[in-house]
Amino acid sequence: MATARTDYVAPWWTYWLHNFPHFNFFFQTVDSTFKPEEASYQQSLIILACVGAVGLGVSLLVLAVYVVCLCCCRRDIDEDTKRPDTCCVTWVAVITGLIICSAVGVGFYGNSETNDGVYQMNYSLYNANRTLGNINNLVAGSLGNVETALKQHLERLDEIFSTRPDYLQALRFMQLMVNNVIRELTVLPDINKTNFDLAAIADQTAFIEYYRWLIYLLLLILDLVICLAMCLGMAKHSQYLLIMIIGFVILSLILSWASLGVDTATAVGISDFCVSPDKFIVNHTKDFLSADVAHYYLFCSPNLPNPFQQSLTTCQRSLTTMQIQIQGLLQFSVRVFPTAERDLLGIQRLLNSTEFSLHKLTALLDCRGLHKDYLDTLMGVCYDGVEGLLYLSLFSLLAACALSAMLCVIFRVWTLMGSREKEYDDIDEEDPFNPQARRISYNPRRSNTHSFCSYTTSLGSQASLHPPPQSTSSVVSPPEYMNQSMLFGGTPRYENVPLIGRGSPPPSVRWPYGALVSLV
């Protein structure tokens, strides 16, 4: 009976995920034991994967309700409100961008951790596959040497020593030892089937992991591009850019919720395996591995005997006995039968090579090498792999919520841009404070009668001021500063109006010091 495991302890998050409720399509409770071949267990993982679809539906429903409320509230906005408050929208956009950037950082870490765990698992599987392949080659080579070449030499020696019963008796004893070696090598496990399974699992896992890593990398880059594009669209007030951003945000939202469902189902399934991996492996290798062999490699405890030790010892003793017999025949029979020397030396070489292969086989069949690969596989899958999937699930959840909030911000920005365009459409062109009025070209024919800074209109607004009488001979052209003002600005300076009414020069004119003294 195997002792308790002391070298591998499943992490706490695998137990937490293992305790997730498992339901089939009829919402009946399913045993959480890892049984991927059963339909009910597969249905429970599909139900967990549908969590992403439920989250996507809730997000779209909330967005639809928000858009409807936004349209209804837009109709109730007071038309006199010219500049709506955008502070809340700005802060929500900033917080949303920060959350997405933080989620992308978490996603990069989770993607790297998952990739490291899968890489460690594949490396251990390939290493174990190489070990099993070497075992298979050694067993096959030893059986080939003993069954074919060694028997051929013994048959020829039997013909040569046909006249010597004592030598024939030694040959019969050697044939018995050969049969013992063949029998003990045959009882070894079916290495070919185990080798094929490990190679197939490693290759398929590496193929899936490559595309999983690439898809997540593209999704992370897409979220960063969406954040930058949203900032650019809000700064440029570009509706076309916002439309494009809405499309990419919806695509990223769908991918985020889908990845959340897939990651959750995968993490729960792997956690079910990590909680009791030994039981699963023993049940699925019982067709070609006995229970004592499986426990020997899974636990590798000093208290567990090596199931191959007896077979290896028998083979070693048989080979040693045959070596002694060959040495005796070489010493006594070659002088009488010189033709037997070639076959005896051939048997000696085969025994030496078989014994060397047997030593290597003994080292490879020891549990420490394969057990280390098994532990490395569990560490890569259950620690780094599941931990990375949890971080990726957190990234998907944060990104999905932030992208939903981003859509709300974009819809609000869209309405604010529409209200701002309506505000500019309602501006009176005759308003003197309208910036567009300054772009109207100046008409010199109207400057003397309708100019805001003309002499008569300035006095018309001041009833107590009267212009001094002027004779026709004293009529002079308009001041130079007014011509320059109309030349460069299109209209005279408004601040000069009261100064004209008092007959004073404008502030922009600098009087010489001598002229100022004469006036005083």
C-alpha positions in Angstrom: 0.0 0.0 0.0 1.4 3.4 -1.0 2.2 5.9 1.7 0.9 9.5 1.8 2.4 12.0 -0.6 5.0 14.3 0.9 6.7 15.6 -2.2 3.7 17.0 -4.0 0.9 19.1 -2.4 -1.7 20.7 -4.6 -1.9 24.5 -4.2 -4.9 26.0 -2.4 -6.3 27.6 -5.5 -6.8 24.2 -7.1 -8.9 23.1 -4.1 -10.9 26.3 -4.4 -11.6 25.7 -8.0 -12.3 22.0 -7.4 -15.1 23.0 -5.1 -16.9 24.9 -7.8 -20.4 23.5 -8.3 -20.5 21.1 -11.3 -23.9 20.8 -13.0 -25.0 19.0 -16.2 -27.4 20.3 -18.8 -30.3 19.3 -16.6 -28.8 21.2 -13.6 -28.1 18.1 -11.7 -25.1 17.9 -9.5 -22.1 16.1 -11.0 -19.1 14.6 -9.2 -16.1 16.9 -9.4 -13.7 14.0 -9.9 -11.7 14.5 -13.1 -13.4 12.2 -15.7 -13.0 13.8 -19.1 -14.4 10.7 -20.9 -17.8 11.0 -19.2 -20.5 13.1 -20.9 -21.8 14.5 -17.6 -18.4 15.8 -16.6 -18.0 17.4 -20.0 -21.4 19.1 -19.7 -20.4 20.5 -16.3 -17.3 22.2 -17.9 -19.5 23.5 -20.8 -21.8 25.0 -18.2 -18.9 26.8 -16.6 -17.7 28.0 -20.0 -21.2 29.6 -20.5 -20.5 32.0 -17.7 -18.8 34.2 -20.3 -21.9 34.1 -22.5 -24.0 35.1 -19.5 -21.7 38.0 -18.7 -21.8 39.2 -22.3 -25.5 39.1 -22.4 -25.7 41.1 -19.1 -23.2 43.7 -20.4 -25.1 44.2 -23.7 -28.4 44.5 -21.8 -26.9 47.1 -19.5 -25.5 49.0 -22.5 -28.9 48.9 -24.2 -30.7 50.3 -21.2 -28.0 53.0 -20.8 -28.4 54.0 -24.5 -32.2 54.2 -24.2 -31.9 56.3 -21.0 -29.4 58.5 -22.6 -31.6 59.1 -25.6 -34.6 59.9 -23.4 -32.6 62.2 -21.2 -31.3 64.0 -24.2 -34.8 65.1 -25.2 -35.4 66.6 -21.8 -32.3 68.7 -21.8 -33.0 72.4 -21.5 -32.3 74.2 -24.7 -30.9 77.2 -22.9 -28.0 75.1 -21.5 -25.1 75.9 -23.8 -22.3 74.0 -22.2 -23.1 70.7 -20.4 -20.8 69.5 -17.7 -18.1 67.1 -19.0 -16.1 66.7 -15.8 -17.8 63.4 -14.9 -17.3 62.0 -18.4 -13.6 62.9 -18.3 -13.0 61.3 -15.0 -14.9 58.1 -16.0 -12.8 57.9 -19.2 -9.6 58.4 -17.2 -10.5 55.7 -14.7 -11.6 53.3 -17.4 -8.3 53.8 -19.2 -6.4 53.1 -16.0 -8.4 50.0 -15.3 -7.8 48.7 -18.8 -4.1 49.4 -18.6 -3.9 47.6 -15.2 -5.9 44.7 -16.7 -3.5 44.5 -19.6 -0.5 44.3 -17.2 -2.3 41.5 -15.3 -3.0 39.8 -18.6 0.7 39.9 -19.7 1.7 38.3 -16.4 -0.9 35.6 -16.6 -0.1 34.8 -20.2 3.6 34.5 -19.4 2.9 32.3 -16.3 0.6 30.0 -18.3 3.1 29.7 -21.1 5.9 28.9 -18.6 3.8 26.2 -17.0 2.9 24.6 -20.3 6.5 24.8 -21.4 7.7 23.1 -18.2 5.0 20.4 -18.6 6.0 19.7 -22.2 9.7 19.6 -21.3 9.1 17.0 -18.6 6.8 15.0 -20.9 9.5 14.9 -23.7 12.1 14.0 -21.1 10.0 11.2 -19.8 9.3 10.2 -23.4 13.0 10.0 -24.1 13.6 7.9 -21.0 10.8 5.5 -21.9 12.1 5.3 -25.5 15.6 4.4 -24.2 14.1 1.7 -22.0 12.2 0.4 -25.0 15.3 0.3 -27.2 17.4 -1.4 -24.5 14.7 -4.1 -23.9 14.2 -4.7 -27.6 18.0 -4.8 -28.3 18.6 -7.2 -25.5 15.8 -9.5 -26.6 17.0 -9.4 -30.1 20.6 -10.4 -29.1 19.4 -13.3 -26.9 16.6 -14.6 -29.1 18.4 -14.6 -32.4 22.2 -14.2 -32.4 22.8 -16.1 -29.2 20.5 -19.0 -30.2 22.3 -19.3 -33.5 25.6 -19.6 -31.9 24.3 -22.2 -29.5 22.8 -24.3 -32.4 26.1 -24.3 -34.2 28.0 -25.3 -31.0 25.5 -28.1 -30.5 26.5 -29.6 -33.9 30.3 -29.1 -33.2 30.0 -30.7 -29.7 27.8 -33.5 -30.8 30.5 -36.1 -29.9 31.1 -34.7 -26.4 28.1 -35.2 -24.0 29.7 -33.1 -21.2 30.0 -30.1 -23.6 26.5 -30.6 -24.7 25.3 -30.6 -21.2 26.9 -27.2 -20.7 25.1 -26.0 -23.8 21.8 -27.2 -22.5 22.3 -25.3 -19.3 23.2 -22.2 -21.2 20.0 -22.6 -23.2 18.1 -22.7 -20.0 19.7 -19.4 -18.9 18.8 -17.8 -22.2 15.1 -18.8 -21.7 15.2 -17.2 -18.3 16.5 -14.0 -19.7 13.9 -13.9 -22.4 11.1 -14.6 -20.0 12.2 -11.9 -17.5 12.6 -9.3 -20.3 9.2 -10.1 -21.7 7.4 -9.3 -18.4 8.5 -5.7 -18.5 5.6 -3.2 -19.2 4.5 -2.3 -22.7 6.8 0.7 -23.2 5.7 1.3 -26.8 2.1 2.3 -25.8 3.3 4.5 -23.0 5.8 6.2 -25.2 3.2 7.0 -27.9 0.7 8.5 -25.4 3.3 10.9 -23.9 4.5 12.1 -27.3 1.0 12.7 -28.5 0.0 14.6 -25.4 3.1 16.8 -25.6 2.7 17.6 -29.3 -1.0 18.4 -29.0 -0.4 20.6 -26.0 2.4 22.5 -27.6 0.3 23.2 -30.7 -2.7 24.5 -28.7 -0.5 26.6 -26.4 1.2 28.4 -29.3 -2.1 29.6 -30.7 -3.5 30.4 -27.2 -0.5 32.5 -26.4 -0.7 34.3 -29.7 -4.4 35.1 -29.4 -4.0 36.5 -25.9 -1.1 38.6 -27.0 -3.2 40.1 -29.9 -6.1 40.7 -27.5 -3.8 42.5 -25.0 -2.4 44.7 -27.8 -5.9 45.4 -29.1 -7.0 46.7 -25.7 -4.0 49.0 -25.5 -4.7 50.3 -29.0 -8.4 50.9 -28.0 -7.3 53.0 -25.0 -5.0 55.2 -27.2 -7.6 55.5 -29.9 -10.3 56.6 -27.4 -8.0 59.3 -26.0 -7.3 60.5 -29.5 -10.9 60.4 -30.5 -12.0 62.4 -27.5 -9.2 65.0 -28.0 -9.9 65.4 -31.8 -13.7 65.3 -31.4 -13.8 62.9 -34.4 -17.0 61.1 -34.9 -15.6 58.7 -37.5 -12.8 57.7 -35.1 -15.4 57.1 -32.4 -17.4 54.9 -34.7 -14.3 52.8 -35.4 -13.5 52.6 -31.7 -17.0 51.4 -30.9 -16.6 48.5 -33.4 -13.3 47.4 -31.9 -14.6 47.8 -28.3 -17.5 45.5 -29.1 -15.2 43.0 -30.7 -12.8 43.1 -27.7 -15.8 42.9 -25.3 -17.0 39.7 -27.0 -13.5 38.2 -26.9 -13.0 39.1 -23.3 -16.1 37.5 -22.1 -15.4 34.4 -24.3 -11.9 34.1 -22.9 -13.3 34.4 -19.3 -15.6 31.4 -19.9 -12.9 29.3 -21.5 -10.3 30.1 -18.9 -12.7 29.4 -16.1 -13.7 26.0 -17.5 -10.1 25.1 -18.2 -8.9 26.1 -14.8 -11.6 24.1 -13.1 -10.9 21.0 -15.2 -7.2 21.2 -14.5 -7.8 21.7 -10.8 -9.9 18.6 -10.7 -7.0 16.7 -12.1 -4.4 18.4 -9.8 -6.3 17.5 -6.6 -5.9 13.8 -7.2 -3.7 13.1 -10.2 -2.4 9.7 -9.0 -5.9 8.2 -9.0 -6.6 9.4 -12.6 -3.2 8.0 -13.9 -3.6 4.6 -12.2 -7.1 4.2 -13.7 -6.0 5.1 -17.2 -2.8 3.0 -17.2 -4.3 -0.2 -15.8 -4.5 -1.7 -19.3 -0.7 -1.9 -19.8 0.7 -1.2 -16.3 0.0 -3.0 -13.1 -1.0 -1.1 -10.0 2.3 -1.8 -8.2 4.3 -0.5 -11.1 2.1 2.7 -11.3 2.4 3.3 -7.6 6.1 2.7 -7.7 6.7 5.5 -10.2 4.0 7.9 -8.9 5.1 7.8 -5.3 8.7 6.6 -5.5 8.8 5.9 -1.8 11.7 4.0 -0.1 9.1 1.7 1.4 7.9 0.6 -2.0 9.9 -2.3 -3.6 11.0 -2.1 -7.1 8.7 -4.3 -9.1 11.4 -5.0 -11.7 14.1 -5.8 -9.2 13.5 -9.6 -9.3 13.4 -9.7 -13.1 16.6 -7.7 -13.4 18.4 -9.8 -10.7 17.4 -13.0 -12.5 18.7 -11.7 -15.8 21.9 -10.6 -14.2 22.5 -13.9 -12.6 21.7 -15.8 -15.8 24.1 -13.7 -17.8 26.8 -14.2 -15.1 26.3 -18.0 -15.2 26.6 -18.0 -19.0 29.8 -16.0 -18.8 31.3 -18.7 -16.5 30.2 -21.5 -18.8 31.7 -19.7 -21.8 35.0 -19.2 -20.0 35.2 -22.9 -19.2 34.5 -23.9 -22.8 37.0 -21.5 -24.2 39.6 -23.0 -21.8 39.0 -26.7 -22.5 37.2 -27.2 -25.7 39.1 -25.0 -28.1 42.1 -27.3 -28.1 39.9 -30.2 -29.2 37.4 -28.3 -31.4 39.2 -25.3 -32.9 36.2 -24.4 -35.0 34.1 -23.7 -31.9 36.3 -20.7 -30.9 34.5 -18.3 -33.3 31.1 -19.1 -31.9 32.3 -19.1 -28.3 33.9 -15.6 -28.7 30.7 -14.4 -30.4 28.6 -15.6 -27.5 31.0 -13.9 -25.1 30.6 -10.5 -26.9 26.8 -10.8 -26.9 26.8 -11.6 -23.2 29.0 -8.6 -22.5 26.8 -6.2 -24.6 23.7 -7.6 -23.0 25.0 -7.2 -19.5 26.0 -3.6 -20.3 22.5 -2.9 -21.6 21.1 -4.5 -18.5 23.0 -2.1 -16.3 21.7 0.9 -18.2 18.2 -0.6 -18.1 18.4 -1.0 -14.3 19.3 2.7 -14.0 16.6 3.9 -16.3 13.9 1.7 -14.6 14.7 3.3 -11.3 11.8 5.5 -10.1 13.8 8.6 -9.4 14.2 9.8 -13.0 10.6 9.3 -14.1 9.2 10.5 -10.8 11.1 13.7 -11.1 9.6 14.3 -14.6 6.2 13.5 -13.1 6.6 16.1 -10.4 7.9 18.7 -12.8 4.8 18.1 -14.9 2.5 18.6 -12.0 4.4 21.7 -10.8 4.1 23.2 -14.3 0.4 22.5 -14.8 -1.0 22.9 -11.3 1.1 25.8 -10.1 2.2 28.0 -12.9 -0.5 26.9 -15.4 -3.5 27.3 -13.2 -2.1 30.4 -11.6 -1.7 32.0 -15.0 -5.2 31.0 -15.9 -6.5 32.7 -12.8 -4.7 35.9 -13.8 -6.0 35.7 -17.3 -9.5 35.3 -15.9 -9.0 38.4 -13.8 -7.8 40.2 -16.9 -10.8 39.2 -18.9 -13.2 40.2 -16.1 -11.6 43.6 -15.6 -11.3 44.3 -19.3 -14.9 43.3 -20.0 -16.2 45.6 -17.2 -13.9 48.5 -18.3 -14.8 48.1 -21.9 -18.5 48.2 -21.0 -17.9 51.4 -19.1 -15.9 52.7 -22.1 -18.8 52.2 -24.4 -21.0 54.2 -22.1 -18.4 57.0 -22.1 -18.2 56.9 -25.9 -22.0 57.2 -26.2 -22.0 60.1 -23.8 -19.2 61.8 -25.7 -21.2 61.3 -28.8 -24.2 63.1 -27.4 -22.0 65.9 -26.1 -20.4 66.4 -29.5 -23.9 66.6 -31.0 -25.0 69.2 -28.5 -21.9 71.2 -29.1 -22.5 71.2 -32.9 -26.1 72.4 -32.2 -24.8 75.1 -29.9 -22.6 76.5 -32.7 -25.5 76.3 -35.1 -27.6 78.5 -32.8 -25.0 81.4 -32.6 -26.3 84.7 -33.9 -24.1 86.0 -36.8 -24.8 89.6 -35.8 -23.6 89.1 -32.3 -20.5 91.4 -32.0 -18.9 88.9 -29.6 -19.2 86.0 -32.1 -15.7 85.0 -33.2 -17.1 84.4 -36.7 -18.1 88.1 -36.9 -14.4 89.1 -36.9 -13.9 87.1 -40.1 -16.5 89.3 -42.0 -14.7 91.5 -44.5 -14.9 95.3 -43.9 -17.0 97.4 -46.2 -15.5 100.9 -46.6 -18.8 102.5 -47.8 -20.5 101.6 -44.5 -17.6 102.7 -42.3 -18.8 106.3 -42.0 -22.4 105.5 -41.1 -22.6 102.1 -39.4 -19.3 101.7 -37.8 -19.4 100.9 -34.1 -16.5 103.3 -33.5 -17.7 106.1 -35.8 -18.1 109.6 -34.6 -21.8 110.0 -34.8 -22.8 106.6 -33.4 -20.5 107.1 -30.5 -22.1 110.3 -29.6 -25.6 108.9 -30.2 -25.1 106.6 -27.2 -24.1 109.6 -25.0 -26.9 112.2 -24.9 -24.9 114.6 -22.7 -22.0 114.9 -25.1 -22.2 117.1 -28.2 -19.6 117.3 -31.0 -18.0 120.7 -31.5 -19.1 122.6 -34.6 -16.8 122.2 -37.6 -16.7 124.3 -40.7 -16.5 122.8 -44.2 -13.0 124.1 -44.7 -11.8 122.4 -41.5 -13.0 119.0 -42.6 -10.1 116.6 -42.5 -9.7 113.0 -43.4 -10.2 110.4 -40.8 -7.4 110.0 -38.3 -4.5 107.7 -39.4 -5.0 105.4 -36.5 -8.5 104.7 -37.6 -7.4 103.8 -41.1 -4.8 101.5 -39.7 -7.3 99.9 -37.4 -9.7 99.3 -40.2 -6.9 98.1 -42.4 -5.6 95.3 -40.0 -8.6 94.5 -37.9 -11.6 95.1 -40.2 -13.3 97.2 -37.6 -12.1 100.0 -35.3 -11.0 99.2 -31.8 -14.0 99.2 -29.4 -12.1 100.7 -26.5 -11.4 103.9 -28.4 -15.1 105.0 -28.4 -15.2 107.2 -25.3 -11.8 108.8 -26.2 -13.2 109.9 -29.5 -16.2 111.5 -27.8 -13.8 113.7 -25.8 -11.6 114.5 -28.7 -8.7 112.7 -27.0 -6.2 110.6 -28.9 -6.4 106.8 -28.6 -4.2 105.1 -26.0 -2.1 103.5 -28.8 -0.7 106.9 -29.9 2.4 108.1 -28.2 2.7 111.9 -27.9 6.1 113.5 -28.1 7.3 115.2 -24.9 7.4 118.7 -26.6 3.8 118.5 -27.9 2.6 117.4 -24.5 4.2 120.5 -22.9 2.7 122.9 -25.4 -0.8 121.5 -24.8 -0.4 122.0 -21.1 
